[in-house]
């Protein structure tokens, strides 16, 4: 009987740990300050513009290096 009791108490402790873990997550998520829709839109547009600028930079760099390679080839 003692073996079964130990097994049950271990299982109960594991279940309590899991429940405590998810309660902790819920508590931490309440502390997060979420951005507004306006902020998300603004940051998304800024990110897309930055990506386009970087892409254009590398396209121009690639074109310039191709021209230089063609001249010296």
mmCIF file of the N, C-alpha and C atoms, coordinates in Angstrom:
data_MODEL
# 
_entry.id   MODEL 
# 
loop_
_atom_site.group_PDB 
_atom_site.id 
_atom_site.type_symbol 
_atom_site.label_atom_id 
_atom_site.label_alt_id 
_atom_site.label_comp_id 
_atom_site.label_asym_id 
_atom_site.label_entity_id 
_atom_site.label_seq_id 
_atom_site.pdbx_PDB_ins_code 
_atom_site.Cartn_x 
_atom_site.Cartn_y 
_atom_site.Cartn_z 
_atom_site.occupancy 
_atom_site.B_iso_or_equiv 
_atom_site.pdbx_formal_charge 
_atom_site.auth_seq_id 
_atom_site.auth_comp_id 
_atom_site.auth_asym_id 
_atom_site.auth_atom_id 
_atom_site.pdbx_PDB_model_num 
ATOM 1   N N  . UNK A 1 1  ? 0.811  -1.186 0.000   1.00 0.00 ? 1  UNK A N  1 
ATOM 2   C CA . UNK A 1 1  ? 0.000  0.000  0.000   1.00 0.00 ? 1  UNK A CA 1 
ATOM 3   C C  . UNK A 1 1  ? 0.862  1.262  0.000   1.00 0.00 ? 1  UNK A C  1 
ATOM 4   N N  . UNK A 1 2  ? 1.998  1.250  0.676   1.00 0.00 ? 2  UNK A N  1 
ATOM 5   C CA . UNK A 1 2  ? 2.833  2.436  0.770   1.00 0.00 ? 2  UNK A CA 1 
ATOM 6   C C  . UNK A 1 2  ? 3.396  2.817  -0.596  1.00 0.00 ? 2  UNK A C  1 
ATOM 7   N N  . UNK A 1 3  ? 3.705  1.829  -1.421  1.00 0.00 ? 3  UNK A N  1 
ATOM 8   C CA . UNK A 1 3  ? 4.238  2.124  -2.751  1.00 0.00 ? 3  UNK A CA 1 
ATOM 9   C C  . UNK A 1 3  ? 3.187  2.870  -3.569  1.00 0.00 ? 3  UNK A C  1 
ATOM 10  N N  . UNK A 1 4  ? 1.959  2.421  -3.502  1.00 0.00 ? 4  UNK A N  1 
ATOM 11  C CA . UNK A 1 4  ? 0.889  3.058  -4.247  1.00 0.00 ? 4  UNK A CA 1 
ATOM 12  C C  . UNK A 1 4  ? 0.660  4.488  -3.741  1.00 0.00 ? 4  UNK A C  1 
ATOM 13  N N  . UNK A 1 5  ? 0.745  4.681  -2.436  1.00 0.00 ? 5  UNK A N  1 
ATOM 14  C CA . UNK A 1 5  ? 0.565  6.015  -1.872  1.00 0.00 ? 5  UNK A CA 1 
ATOM 15  C C  . UNK A 1 5  ? 1.671  6.958  -2.340  1.00 0.00 ? 5  UNK A C  1 
ATOM 16  N N  . UNK A 1 6  ? 2.916  6.468  -2.403  1.00 0.00 ? 6  UNK A N  1 
ATOM 17  C CA . UNK A 1 6  ? 4.032  7.289  -2.867  1.00 0.00 ? 6  UNK A CA 1 
ATOM 18  C C  . UNK A 1 6  ? 3.827  7.677  -4.329  1.00 0.00 ? 6  UNK A C  1 
ATOM 19  N N  . UNK A 1 7  ? 3.392  6.721  -5.125  1.00 0.00 ? 7  UNK A N  1 
ATOM 20  C CA . UNK A 1 7  ? 3.160  6.979  -6.546  1.00 0.00 ? 7  UNK A CA 1 
ATOM 21  C C  . UNK A 1 7  ? 2.078  8.026  -6.723  1.00 0.00 ? 7  UNK A C  1 
ATOM 22  N N  . UNK A 1 8  ? 1.003  7.903  -5.945  1.00 0.00 ? 8  UNK A N  1 
ATOM 23  C CA . UNK A 1 8  ? -0.088 8.877  -6.047  1.00 0.00 ? 8  UNK A CA 1 
ATOM 24  C C  . UNK A 1 8  ? 0.368  10.271 -5.619  1.00 0.00 ? 8  UNK A C  1 
ATOM 25  N N  . UNK A 1 9  ? 1.168  10.346 -4.565  1.00 0.00 ? 9  UNK A N  1 
ATOM 26  C CA . UNK A 1 9  ? 1.620  11.659 -4.099  1.00 0.00 ? 9  UNK A CA 1 
ATOM 27  C C  . UNK A 1 9  ? 2.579  12.291 -5.105  1.00 0.00 ? 9  UNK A C  1 
ATOM 28  N N  . UNK A 1 10 ? 3.418  11.479 -5.753  1.00 0.00 ? 10 UNK A N  1 
ATOM 29  C CA . UNK A 1 10 ? 4.319  12.010 -6.780  1.00 0.00 ? 10 UNK A CA 1 
ATOM 30  C C  . UNK A 1 10 ? 3.523  12.546 -7.963  1.00 0.00 ? 10 UNK A C  1 
ATOM 31  N N  . UNK A 1 11 ? 2.495  11.776 -8.351  1.00 0.00 ? 11 UNK A N  1 
ATOM 32  C CA . UNK A 1 11 ? 1.676  12.198 -9.471  1.00 0.00 ? 11 UNK A CA 1 
ATOM 33  C C  . UNK A 1 11 ? 0.921  13.482 -9.121  1.00 0.00 ? 11 UNK A C  1 
ATOM 34  N N  . UNK A 1 12 ? 0.430  13.557 -7.909  1.00 0.00 ? 12 UNK A N  1 
ATOM 35  C CA . UNK A 1 12 ? -0.291 14.739 -7.471  1.00 0.00 ? 12 UNK A CA 1 
ATOM 36  C C  . UNK A 1 12 ? 0.628  15.965 -7.474  1.00 0.00 ? 12 UNK A C  1 
ATOM 37  N N  . UNK A 1 13 ? 1.884  15.779 -7.023  1.00 0.00 ? 13 UNK A N  1 
ATOM 38  C CA . UNK A 1 13 ? 2.836  16.884 -7.019  1.00 0.00 ? 13 UNK A CA 1 
ATOM 39  C C  . UNK A 1 13 ? 3.129  17.357 -8.443  1.00 0.00 ? 13 UNK A C  1 
ATOM 40  N N  . UNK A 1 14 ? 3.270  16.412 -9.379  1.00 0.00 ? 14 UNK A N  1 
ATOM 41  C CA . UNK A 1 14 ? 3.519  16.779 -10.769 1.00 0.00 ? 14 UNK A CA 1 
ATOM 42  C C  . UNK A 1 14 ? 2.352  17.582 -11.326 1.00 0.00 ? 14 UNK A C  1 
ATOM 43  N N  . UNK A 1 15 ? 1.140  17.129 -11.032 1.00 0.00 ? 15 UNK A N  1 
ATOM 44  C CA . UNK A 1 15 ? -0.048 17.838 -11.504 1.00 0.00 ? 15 UNK A CA 1 
ATOM 45  C C  . UNK A 1 15 ? -0.107 19.244 -10.910 1.00 0.00 ? 15 UNK A C  1 
ATOM 46  N N  . UNK A 1 16 ? 0.221  19.370 -9.611  1.00 0.00 ? 16 UNK A N  1 
ATOM 47  C CA . UNK A 1 16 ? 0.218  20.688 -8.972  1.00 0.00 ? 16 UNK A CA 1 
ATOM 48  C C  . UNK A 1 16 ? 1.282  21.591 -9.579  1.00 0.00 ? 16 UNK A C  1 
ATOM 49  N N  . UNK A 1 17 ? 2.437  21.014 -9.926  1.00 0.00 ? 17 UNK A N  1 
ATOM 50  C CA . UNK A 1 17 ? 3.499  21.810 -10.555 1.00 0.00 ? 17 UNK A CA 1 
ATOM 51  C C  . UNK A 1 17 ? 3.061  22.323 -11.922 1.00 0.00 ? 17 UNK A C  1 
ATOM 52  N N  . UNK A 1 18 ? 2.374  21.472 -12.687 1.00 0.00 ? 18 UNK A N  1 
ATOM 53  C CA . UNK A 1 18 ? 1.895  21.879 -14.008 1.00 0.00 ? 18 UNK A CA 1 
ATOM 54  C C  . UNK A 1 18 ? 0.874  23.002 -13.873 1.00 0.00 ? 18 UNK A C  1 
ATOM 55  N N  . UNK A 1 19 ? -0.045 22.854 -12.936 1.00 0.00 ? 19 UNK A N  1 
ATOM 56  C CA . UNK A 1 19 ? -1.073 23.869 -12.729 1.00 0.00 ? 19 UNK A CA 1 
ATOM 57  C C  . UNK A 1 19 ? -0.417 25.187 -12.295 1.00 0.00 ? 19 UNK A C  1 
ATOM 58  N N  . UNK A 1 20 ? 0.533  25.096 -11.390 1.00 0.00 ? 20 UNK A N  1 
ATOM 59  C CA . UNK A 1 20 ? 1.248  26.293 -10.929 1.00 0.00 ? 20 UNK A CA 1 
ATOM 60  C C  . UNK A 1 20 ? 2.008  26.964 -12.063 1.00 0.00 ? 20 UNK A C  1 
ATOM 61  N N  . UNK A 1 21 ? 2.580  26.156 -12.933 1.00 0.00 ? 21 UNK A N  1 
ATOM 62  C CA . UNK A 1 21 ? 3.317  26.688 -14.077 1.00 0.00 ? 21 UNK A CA 1 
ATOM 63  C C  . UNK A 1 21 ? 2.396  27.518 -14.968 1.00 0.00 ? 21 UNK A C  1 
ATOM 64  N N  . UNK A 1 22 ? 1.229  26.971 -15.302 1.00 0.00 ? 22 UNK A N  1 
ATOM 65  C CA . UNK A 1 22 ? 0.308  27.681 -16.183 1.00 0.00 ? 22 UNK A CA 1 
ATOM 66  C C  . UNK A 1 22 ? -0.319 28.890 -15.490 1.00 0.00 ? 22 UNK A C  1 
ATOM 67  N N  . UNK A 1 23 ? -0.507 28.827 -14.192 1.00 0.00 ? 23 UNK A N  1 
ATOM 68  C CA . UNK A 1 23 ? -0.990 29.998 -13.458 1.00 0.00 ? 23 UNK A CA 1 
ATOM 69  C C  . UNK A 1 23 ? 0.063  31.098 -13.493 1.00 0.00 ? 23 UNK A C  1 
ATOM 70  N N  . UNK A 1 24 ? 1.318  30.706 -13.392 1.00 0.00 ? 24 UNK A N  1 
ATOM 71  C CA . UNK A 1 24 ? 2.410  31.672 -13.471 1.00 0.00 ? 24 UNK A CA 1 
ATOM 72  C C  . UNK A 1 24 ? 2.471  32.347 -14.835 1.00 0.00 ? 24 UNK A C  1 
ATOM 73  N N  . UNK A 1 25 ? 2.276  31.556 -15.887 1.00 0.00 ? 25 UNK A N  1 
ATOM 74  C CA . UNK A 1 25 ? 2.265  32.111 -17.237 1.00 0.00 ? 25 UNK A CA 1 
ATOM 75  C C  . UNK A 1 25 ? 1.133  33.119 -17.373 1.00 0.00 ? 25 UNK A C  1 
ATOM 76  N N  . UNK A 1 26 ? -0.040 32.750 -16.882 1.00 0.00 ? 26 UNK A N  1 
ATOM 77  C CA . UNK A 1 26 ? -1.201 33.644 -16.971 1.00 0.00 ? 26 UNK A CA 1 
ATOM 78  C C  . UNK A 1 26 ? -0.917 34.961 -16.236 1.00 0.00 ? 26 UNK A C  1 
ATOM 79  N N  . UNK A 1 27 ? -0.313 34.863 -15.074 1.00 0.00 ? 27 UNK A N  1 
ATOM 80  C CA . UNK A 1 27 ? 0.017  36.061 -14.300 1.00 0.00 ? 27 UNK A CA 1 
ATOM 81  C C  . UNK A 1 27 ? 1.018  36.948 -15.025 1.00 0.00 ? 27 UNK A C  1 
ATOM 82  N N  . UNK A 1 28 ? 2.025  36.346 -15.643 1.00 0.00 ? 28 UNK A N  1 
ATOM 83  C CA . UNK A 1 28 ? 3.032  37.124 -16.366 1.00 0.00 ? 28 UNK A CA 1 
ATOM 84  C C  . UNK A 1 28 ? 2.446  37.773 -17.610 1.00 0.00 ? 28 UNK A C  1 
ATOM 85  N N  . UNK A 1 29 ? 1.541  37.077 -18.282 1.00 0.00 ? 29 UNK A N  1 
ATOM 86  C CA . UNK A 1 29 ? 0.928  37.639 -19.485 1.00 0.00 ? 29 UNK A CA 1 
ATOM 87  C C  . UNK A 1 29 ? 0.063  38.851 -19.157 1.00 0.00 ? 29 UNK A C  1 
ATOM 88  N N  . UNK A 1 30 ? -0.481 38.898 -17.948 1.00 0.00 ? 30 UNK A N  1 
ATOM 89  C CA . UNK A 1 30 ? -1.272 40.067 -17.543 1.00 0.00 ? 30 UNK A CA 1 
ATOM 90  C C  . UNK A 1 30 ? -0.378 41.289 -17.333 1.00 0.00 ? 30 UNK A C  1 
ATOM 91  N N  . UNK A 1 31 ? 0.899  41.067 -17.046 1.00 0.00 ? 31 UNK A N  1 
ATOM 92  C CA . UNK A 1 31 ? 1.826  42.168 -16.809 1.00 0.00 ? 31 UNK A CA 1 
ATOM 93  C C  . UNK A 1 31 ? 2.346  42.790 -18.108 1.00 0.00 ? 31 UNK A C  1 
ATOM 94  N N  . UNK A 1 32 ? 2.173  42.097 -19.216 1.00 0.00 ? 32 UNK A N  1 
ATOM 95  C CA . UNK A 1 32 ? 2.704  42.567 -20.497 1.00 0.00 ? 32 UNK A CA 1 
ATOM 96  C C  . UNK A 1 32 ? 1.907  43.776 -20.958 1.00 0.00 ? 32 UNK A C  1 
ATOM 97  N N  . UNK A 1 33 ? 2.610  44.804 -21.419 1.00 0.00 ? 33 UNK A N  1 
ATOM 98  C CA . UNK A 1 33 ? 1.917  45.962 -21.988 1.00 0.00 ? 33 UNK A CA 1 
ATOM 99  C C  . UNK A 1 33 ? 1.869  45.764 -23.504 1.00 0.00 ? 33 UNK A C  1 
ATOM 100 N N  . UNK A 1 34 ? 0.695  45.482 -24.011 1.00 0.00 ? 34 UNK A N  1 
ATOM 101 C CA . UNK A 1 34 ? 0.516  45.182 -25.423 1.00 0.00 ? 34 UNK A CA 1 
ATOM 102 C C  . UNK A 1 34 ? 0.392  46.488 -26.211 1.00 0.00 ? 34 UNK A C  1 
ATOM 103 N N  . UNK A 1 35 ? 0.964  46.538 -27.427 1.00 0.00 ? 35 UNK A N  1 
ATOM 104 C CA . UNK A 1 35 ? 0.852  47.753 -28.234 1.00 0.00 ? 35 UNK A CA 1 
ATOM 105 C C  . UNK A 1 35 ? -0.563 47.910 -28.794 1.00 0.00 ? 35 UNK A C  1 
ATOM 106 N N  . UNK A 1 36 ? -0.912 49.154 -29.096 1.00 0.00 ? 36 UNK A N  1 
ATOM 107 C CA . UNK A 1 36 ? -2.228 49.411 -29.687 1.00 0.00 ? 36 UNK A CA 1 
ATOM 108 C C  . UNK A 1 36 ? -2.193 49.028 -31.174 1.00 0.00 ? 36 UNK A C  1 
ATOM 109 N N  . UNK A 1 37 ? -3.366 48.976 -31.786 1.00 0.00 ? 37 UNK A N  1 
ATOM 110 C CA . UNK A 1 37 ? -3.442 48.650 -33.219 1.00 0.00 ? 37 UNK A CA 1 
ATOM 111 C C  . UNK A 1 37 ? -2.691 49.692 -34.040 1.00 0.00 ? 37 UNK A C  1 
ATOM 112 N N  . UNK A 1 38 ? -2.789 50.940 -33.613 1.00 0.00 ? 38 UNK A N  1 
ATOM 113 C CA . UNK A 1 38 ? -2.105 52.024 -34.318 1.00 0.00 ? 38 UNK A CA 1 
ATOM 114 C C  . UNK A 1 38 ? -0.592 51.823 -34.284 1.00 0.00 ? 38 UNK A C  1 
ATOM 115 N N  . UNK A 1 39 ? -0.071 51.447 -33.120 1.00 0.00 ? 39 UNK A N  1 
ATOM 116 C CA . UNK A 1 39 ? 1.367  51.203 -32.985 1.00 0.00 ? 39 UNK A CA 1 
ATOM 117 C C  . UNK A 1 39 ? 1.812  50.013 -33.832 1.00 0.00 ? 39 UNK A C  1 
ATOM 118 N N  . UNK A 1 40 ? 1.025  48.951 -33.821 1.00 0.00 ? 40 UNK A N  1 
ATOM 119 C CA . UNK A 1 40 ? 1.372  47.758 -34.607 1.00 0.00 ? 40 UNK A CA 1 
ATOM 120 C C  . UNK A 1 40 ? 1.425  48.116 -36.088 1.00 0.00 ? 40 UNK A C  1 
ATOM 121 N N  . UNK A 1 41 ? 0.443  48.874 -36.551 1.00 0.00 ? 41 UNK A N  1 
ATOM 122 C CA . UNK A 1 41 ? 0.425  49.295 -37.957 1.00 0.00 ? 41 UNK A CA 1 
ATOM 123 C C  . UNK A 1 41 ? 1.646  50.153 -38.281 1.00 0.00 ? 41 UNK A C  1 
ATOM 124 N N  . UNK A 1 42 ? 1.947  51.106 -37.400 1.00 0.00 ? 42 UNK A N  1 
ATOM 125 C CA . UNK A 1 42 ? 3.073  52.011 -37.618 1.00 0.00 ? 42 UNK A CA 1 
ATOM 126 C C  . UNK A 1 42 ? 4.394  51.232 -37.681 1.00 0.00 ? 42 UNK A C  1 
ATOM 127 N N  . UNK A 1 43 ? 4.600  50.307 -36.757 1.00 0.00 ? 43 UNK A N  1 
ATOM 128 C CA . UNK A 1 43 ? 5.838  49.529 -36.739 1.00 0.00 ? 43 UNK A CA 1 
ATOM 129 C C  . UNK A 1 43 ? 5.923  48.564 -37.921 1.00 0.00 ? 43 UNK A C  1 
ATOM 130 N N  . UNK A 1 44 ? 4.789  48.041 -38.348 1.00 0.00 ? 44 UNK A N  1 
ATOM 131 C CA . UNK A 1 44 ? 4.778  47.141 -39.509 1.00 0.00 ? 44 UNK A CA 1 
ATOM 132 C C  . UNK A 1 44 ? 5.160  47.901 -40.770 1.00 0.00 ? 44 UNK A C  1 
ATOM 133 N N  . UNK A 1 45 ? 4.606  49.093 -40.949 1.00 0.00 ? 45 UNK A N  1 
ATOM 134 C CA . UNK A 1 45 ? 4.940  49.902 -42.114 1.00 0.00 ? 45 UNK A CA 1 
ATOM 135 C C  . UNK A 1 45 ? 6.418  50.280 -42.081 1.00 0.00 ? 45 UNK A C  1 
ATOM 136 N N  . UNK A 1 46 ? 6.911  50.658 -40.925 1.00 0.00 ? 46 UNK A N  1 
ATOM 137 C CA . UNK A 1 46 ? 8.335  51.018 -40.802 1.00 0.00 ? 46 UNK A CA 1 
ATOM 138 C C  . UNK A 1 46 ? 9.232  49.828 -41.160 1.00 0.00 ? 46 UNK A C  1 
ATOM 139 N N  . UNK A 1 47 ? 8.847  48.646 -40.736 1.00 0.00 ? 47 UNK A N  1 
ATOM 140 C CA . UNK A 1 47 ? 9.629  47.446 -41.044 1.00 0.00 ? 47 UNK A CA 1 
ATOM 141 C C  . UNK A 1 47 ? 9.623  47.160 -42.541 1.00 0.00 ? 47 UNK A C  1 
ATOM 142 N N  . UNK A 1 48 ? 8.462  47.269 -43.168 1.00 0.00 ? 48 UNK A N  1 
ATOM 143 C CA . UNK A 1 48 ? 8.375  47.023 -44.609 1.00 0.00 ? 48 UNK A CA 1 
ATOM 144 C C  . UNK A 1 48 ? 9.187  48.054 -45.400 1.00 0.00 ? 48 UNK A C  1 
ATOM 145 N N  . UNK A 1 49 ? 9.115  49.308 -44.999 1.00 0.00 ? 49 UNK A N  1 
ATOM 146 C CA . UNK A 1 49 ? 9.891  50.351 -45.679 1.00 0.00 ? 49 UNK A CA 1 
ATOM 147 C C  . UNK A 1 49 ? 11.387 50.075 -45.526 1.00 0.00 ? 49 UNK A C  1 
ATOM 148 N N  . UNK A 1 50 ? 11.799 49.695 -44.337 1.00 0.00 ? 50 UNK A N  1 
ATOM 149 C CA . UNK A 1 50 ? 13.210 49.373 -44.113 1.00 0.00 ? 50 UNK A CA 1 
ATOM 150 C C  . UNK A 1 50 ? 13.651 48.206 -45.005 1.00 0.00 ? 50 UNK A C  1 
ATOM 151 N N  . UNK A 1 51 ? 12.816 47.187 -45.126 1.00 0.00 ? 51 UNK A N  1 
ATOM 152 C CA . UNK A 1 51 ? 13.150 46.031 -45.971 1.00 0.00 ? 51 UNK A CA 1 
ATOM 153 C C  . UNK A 1 51 ? 13.287 46.448 -47.434 1.00 0.00 ? 51 UNK A C  1 
ATOM 154 N N  . UNK A 1 52 ? 12.397 47.318 -47.906 1.00 0.00 ? 52 UNK A N  1 
ATOM 155 C CA . UNK A 1 52 ? 12.464 47.782 -49.288 1.00 0.00 ? 52 UNK A CA 1 
ATOM 156 C C  . UNK A 1 52 ? 13.739 48.598 -49.508 1.00 0.00 ? 52 UNK A C  1 
ATOM 157 N N  . UNK A 1 53 ? 14.101 49.445 -48.563 1.00 0.00 ? 53 UNK A N  1 
ATOM 158 C CA . UNK A 1 53 ? 15.325 50.252 -48.690 1.00 0.00 ? 53 UNK A CA 1 
ATOM 159 C C  . UNK A 1 53 ? 16.561 49.350 -48.732 1.00 0.00 ? 53 UNK A C  1 
ATOM 160 N N  . UNK A 1 54 ? 16.618 48.367 -47.864 1.00 0.00 ? 54 UNK A N  1 
ATOM 161 C CA . UNK A 1 54 ? 17.769 47.442 -47.855 1.00 0.00 ? 54 UNK A CA 1 
ATOM 162 C C  . UNK A 1 54 ? 17.816 46.652 -49.158 1.00 0.00 ? 54 UNK A C  1 
ATOM 163 N N  . UNK A 1 55 ? 16.648 46.195 -49.628 1.00 0.00 ? 55 UNK A N  1 
ATOM 164 C CA . UNK A 1 55 ? 16.595 45.446 -50.879 1.00 0.00 ? 55 UNK A CA 1 
ATOM 165 C C  . UNK A 1 55 ? 17.097 46.326 -52.036 1.00 0.00 ? 55 UNK A C  1 
ATOM 166 N N  . UNK A 1 56 ? 16.663 47.574 -52.085 1.00 0.00 ? 56 UNK A N  1 
ATOM 167 C CA . UNK A 1 56 ? 17.100 48.487 -53.147 1.00 0.00 ? 56 UNK A CA 1 
ATOM 168 C C  . UNK A 1 56 ? 18.606 48.720 -53.071 1.00 0.00 ? 56 UNK A C  1 
ATOM 169 N N  . UNK A 1 57 ? 19.128 48.881 -51.869 1.00 0.00 ? 57 UNK A N  1 
ATOM 170 C CA . UNK A 1 57 ? 20.572 49.075 -51.693 1.00 0.00 ? 57 UNK A CA 1 
ATOM 171 C C  . UNK A 1 57 ? 21.348 47.901 -52.282 1.00 0.00 ? 57 UNK A C  1 
ATOM 172 N N  . UNK A 1 58 ? 20.922 46.686 -51.968 1.00 0.00 ? 58 UNK A N  1 
ATOM 173 C CA . UNK A 1 58 ? 21.653 45.521 -52.461 1.00 0.00 ? 58 UNK A CA 1 
ATOM 174 C C  . UNK A 1 58 ? 21.456 45.315 -53.965 1.00 0.00 ? 58 UNK A C  1 
ATOM 175 N N  . UNK A 1 59 ? 20.311 45.722 -54.488 1.00 0.00 ? 59 UNK A N  1 
ATOM 176 C CA . UNK A 1 59 ? 20.106 45.638 -55.938 1.00 0.00 ? 59 UNK A CA 1 
ATOM 177 C C  . UNK A 1 59 ? 21.061 46.593 -56.657 1.00 0.00 ? 59 UNK A C  1 
ATOM 178 N N  . UNK A 1 60 ? 21.170 47.815 -56.153 1.00 0.00 ? 60 UNK A N  1 
ATOM 179 C CA . UNK A 1 60 ? 22.079 48.802 -56.751 1.00 0.00 ? 60 UNK A CA 1 
ATOM 180 C C  . UNK A 1 60 ? 23.525 48.327 -56.612 1.00 0.00 ? 60 UNK A C  1 
ATOM 181 N N  . UNK A 1 61 ? 23.874 47.800 -55.461 1.00 0.00 ? 61 UNK A N  1 
ATOM 182 C CA . UNK A 1 61 ? 25.225 47.273 -55.250 1.00 0.00 ? 61 UNK A CA 1 
ATOM 183 C C  . UNK A 1 61 ? 25.521 46.133 -56.219 1.00 0.00 ? 61 UNK A C  1 
ATOM 184 N N  . UNK A 1 62 ? 24.574 45.239 -56.403 1.00 0.00 ? 62 UNK A N  1 
ATOM 185 C CA . UNK A 1 62 ? 24.740 44.117 -57.325 1.00 0.00 ? 62 UNK A CA 1 
ATOM 186 C C  . UNK A 1 62 ? 24.887 44.617 -58.757 1.00 0.00 ? 62 UNK A C  1 
ATOM 187 N N  . UNK A 1 63 ? 24.054 45.579 -59.132 1.00 0.00 ? 63 UNK A N  1 
ATOM 188 C CA . UNK A 1 63 ? 24.138 46.144 -60.479 1.00 0.00 ? 63 UNK A CA 1 
ATOM 189 C C  . UNK A 1 63 ? 25.493 46.810 -60.693 1.00 0.00 ? 63 UNK A C  1 
ATOM 190 N N  . UNK A 1 64 ? 25.942 47.580 -59.707 1.00 0.00 ? 64 UNK A N  1 
ATOM 191 C CA . UNK A 1 64 ? 27.244 48.244 -59.818 1.00 0.00 ? 64 UNK A CA 1 
ATOM 192 C C  . UNK A 1 64 ? 28.383 47.256 -59.938 1.00 0.00 ? 64 UNK A C  1 
ATOM 193 N N  . UNK A 1 65 ? 28.355 46.210 -59.152 1.00 0.00 ? 65 UNK A N  1 
ATOM 194 C CA . UNK A 1 65 ? 29.421 45.201 -59.240 1.00 0.00 ? 65 UNK A CA 1 
ATOM 195 C C  . UNK A 1 65 ? 29.367 44.450 -60.561 1.00 0.00 ? 65 UNK A C  1 
ATOM 196 N N  . UNK A 1 66 ? 28.169 44.240 -61.112 1.00 0.00 ? 66 UNK A N  1 
ATOM 197 C CA . UNK A 1 66 ? 28.041 43.580 -62.418 1.00 0.00 ? 66 UNK A CA 1 
ATOM 198 C C  . UNK A 1 66 ? 28.649 44.437 -63.520 1.00 0.00 ? 66 UNK A C  1 
ATOM 199 N N  . UNK A 1 67 ? 28.399 45.751 -63.447 1.00 0.00 ? 67 UNK A N  1 
ATOM 200 C CA . UNK A 1 67 ? 28.951 46.664 -64.436 1.00 0.00 ? 67 UNK A CA 1 
ATOM 201 C C  . UNK A 1 67 ? 30.467 46.677 -64.340 1.00 0.00 ? 67 UNK A C  1 
ATOM 202 N N  . UNK A 1 68 ? 30.985 46.747 -63.125 1.00 0.00 ? 68 UNK A N  1 
ATOM 203 C CA . UNK A 1 68 ? 32.448 46.752 -62.934 1.00 0.00 ? 68 UNK A CA 1 
ATOM 204 C C  . UNK A 1 68 ? 33.056 45.452 -63.461 1.00 0.00 ? 68 UNK A C  1 
ATOM 205 N N  . UNK A 1 69 ? 32.391 44.331 -63.193 1.00 0.00 ? 69 UNK A N  1 
ATOM 206 C CA . UNK A 1 69 ? 32.899 43.037 -63.669 1.00 0.00 ? 69 UNK A CA 1 
ATOM 207 C C  . UNK A 1 69 ? 32.887 43.007 -65.204 1.00 0.00 ? 69 UNK A C  1 
ATOM 208 N N  . UNK A 1 70 ? 31.856 43.582 -65.816 1.00 0.00 ? 70 UNK A N  1 
ATOM 209 C CA . UNK A 1 70 ? 31.752 43.603 -67.271 1.00 0.00 ? 70 UNK A CA 1 
ATOM 210 C C  . UNK A 1 70 ? 32.815 44.469 -67.903 1.00 0.00 ? 70 UNK A C  1 
ATOM 211 N N  . UNK A 1 71 ? 33.183 45.545 -67.243 1.00 0.00 ? 71 UNK A N  1 
ATOM 212 C CA . UNK A 1 71 ? 34.196 46.451 -67.785 1.00 0.00 ? 71 UNK A CA 1 
ATOM 213 C C  . UNK A 1 71 ? 35.567 45.781 -67.755 1.00 0.00 ? 71 UNK A C  1 
ATOM 214 N N  . UNK A 1 72 ? 35.863 45.075 -66.694 1.00 0.00 ? 72 UNK A N  1 
ATOM 215 C CA . UNK A 1 72 ? 37.189 44.462 -66.550 1.00 0.00 ? 72 UNK A CA 1 
ATOM 216 C C  . UNK A 1 72 ? 37.265 43.066 -67.134 1.00 0.00 ? 72 UNK A C  1 
ATOM 217 N N  . UNK A 1 73 ? 36.225 42.581 -67.699 1.00 0.00 ? 73 UNK A N  1 
ATOM 218 C CA . UNK A 1 73 ? 36.224 41.224 -68.250 1.00 0.00 ? 73 UNK A CA 1 
ATOM 219 C C  . UNK A 1 73 ? 36.554 41.207 -69.680 1.00 0.00 ? 73 UNK A C  1 
# 
